Amino acid sequence: MDVEKLRDETIEISDITAWNKNGQKLLVSKIRARDIQEDIKSKLAEILKFEYQHNGVIVPYAMTATREEIKIFEWDGKNLKDIYTFPTHEIMSEYDAEFSNKRIFEYYLETLVEGWLRDLAEHWKTDNPPKSQELKQIGFVEKLADAAVE
């Protein structure tokens, strides 16, 4: 009898994805609120490489978000470059005043990050979302404007 070994491979997926107004992926992300050591930047790189190798798409931005910090990266198809890092509480306290004083679960952190990205794109909460000026300087906000965030 012939036996074929199935591939035992895990494919990383983005926790939050944003598309530009033309329907192209603009940002992929990994969100972690757990107290475990893990290299989430390498997981982002896996997602970006998969998109490029299997779909022929270069997703220009990536993001990691933990309880401590949010990092924005640029991706050119080869290199994942850290372009901006800031404390998470500086953003999330705008959306939850008690953010720094309570236990944060992953699904809740993901909801807050998604709300912030929507606010950057659509200004649903404020005309000047946290860190919007800094992110305008790197061209991120203009590309995110009118984007779909899921």
C-alpha positions in Angstrom: 0.0 0.0 0.0 1.3 3.5 -0.8 1.2 6.0 2.0 1.5 9.7 1.5 2.6 11.9 4.3 0.4 14.9 4.8 2.1 18.2 5.4 2.2 19.0 9.1 2.5 22.8 8.7 0.8 25.6 10.5 0.1 28.8 8.6 0.0 32.0 10.6 -2.9 34.3 10.0 -3.3 38.0 10.8 -5.3 39.0 13.9 -6.4 42.3 12.3 -6.1 43.1 8.6 -6.6 46.4 6.9 -7.3 46.9 3.2 -6.9 50.1 1.3 -9.8 51.7 -0.6 -8.8 49.6 -3.7 -9.2 46.4 -1.8 -5.5 45.6 -1.5 -4.1 44.5 1.8 -2.5 47.4 3.6 -1.6 45.9 7.1 -1.4 42.6 8.8 -1.0 42.2 12.6 -0.4 40.0 15.6 -2.0 40.9 18.9 -0.8 39.4 22.1 -1.9 40.1 25.7 -0.5 36.9 27.2 2.3 36.7 29.6 4.4 34.3 27.5 7.6 34.8 25.6 7.0 34.5 21.9 8.6 36.1 18.9 5.5 37.7 17.3 7.6 39.7 14.8 8.7 36.4 13.2 5.1 35.3 13.0 4.4 38.6 11.1 7.3 37.8 8.8 5.7 34.4 8.1 2.4 36.0 7.2 4.1 38.6 4.9 6.2 36.0 3.2 3.2 33.7 2.6 1.3 36.6 1.1 4.2 37.3 -1.2 5.0 33.8 -2.2 1.5 32.4 -2.6 -0.5 35.5 -3.6 2.1 37.7 -5.2 1.2 40.5 -2.8 3.5 42.8 -0.9 1.6 44.0 2.2 3.4 47.3 3.0 2.7 47.5 6.7 2.6 45.2 9.7 1.9 45.7 13.3 2.4 44.0 16.6 0.5 45.0 19.7 1.1 43.8 23.2 0.0 45.2 26.6 3.3 47.1 26.7 3.9 48.4 23.2 2.7 48.7 19.7 5.2 48.5 16.8 4.6 49.5 13.2 6.7 47.9 10.5 7.3 48.5 6.8 7.7 45.5 4.5 9.3 45.7 1.0 9.0 42.0 0.1 12.4 41.2 1.7 12.9 43.2 4.8 10.7 43.9 7.8 11.7 47.3 9.1 10.6 48.7 12.5 9.5 52.2 11.8 7.6 53.3 14.9 7.2 52.0 18.5 5.1 53.5 21.3 3.6 52.5 24.6 0.2 50.8 24.2 -1.3 52.7 27.1 -0.7 56.0 25.3 -3.2 54.9 22.7 -5.6 52.6 24.5 -6.3 54.9 27.5 -8.2 57.1 24.9 -10.6 54.2 24.3 -10.6 52.8 27.9 -9.6 55.2 30.7 -8.9 52.2 33.0 -6.6 50.4 30.5 -3.5 50.7 32.6 -5.3 49.6 35.8 -6.9 46.3 34.8 -6.2 42.9 33.4 -6.4 42.9 29.6 -7.4 39.8 27.7 -6.3 39.2 24.1 -9.7 39.6 22.5 -10.2 42.9 24.3 -6.8 44.2 23.3 -7.6 43.2 19.7 -11.0 45.1 19.9 -9.3 48.2 21.2 -6.5 48.1 18.6 -9.1 47.6 15.8 -11.1 50.6 17.2 -8.0 52.7 17.1 -7.3 51.8 13.5 -10.9 52.5 12.6 -10.6 55.9 14.3 -7.4 56.6 12.3 -9.2 55.7 9.1 -12.7 57.1 9.8 -12.4 59.5 12.8 -15.4 57.8 14.5 -14.3 58.9 18.0 -12.1 61.9 17.5 -10.7 64.2 14.8 -7.2 63.6 16.1 -6.8 60.0 17.2 -3.8 59.1 19.4 -0.5 59.0 17.5 -2.1 60.1 14.2 0.4 63.0 13.7 3.4 60.6 14.1 1.8 58.1 11.8 1.1 60.7 9.2 4.8 61.5 9.1 5.5 57.9 7.8 2.6 58.0 5.4 0.6 55.4 7.2 -2.5 57.4 8.0 -3.1 58.6 4.4 -3.0 55.0 3.2 -5.3 53.9 6.0 -7.9 56.6 5.3 -11.1 55.0 4.0 -9.6 51.5 4.5 -11.6 48.5 5.7 -10.3 47.1 9.0 -11.2 43.6 10.2 
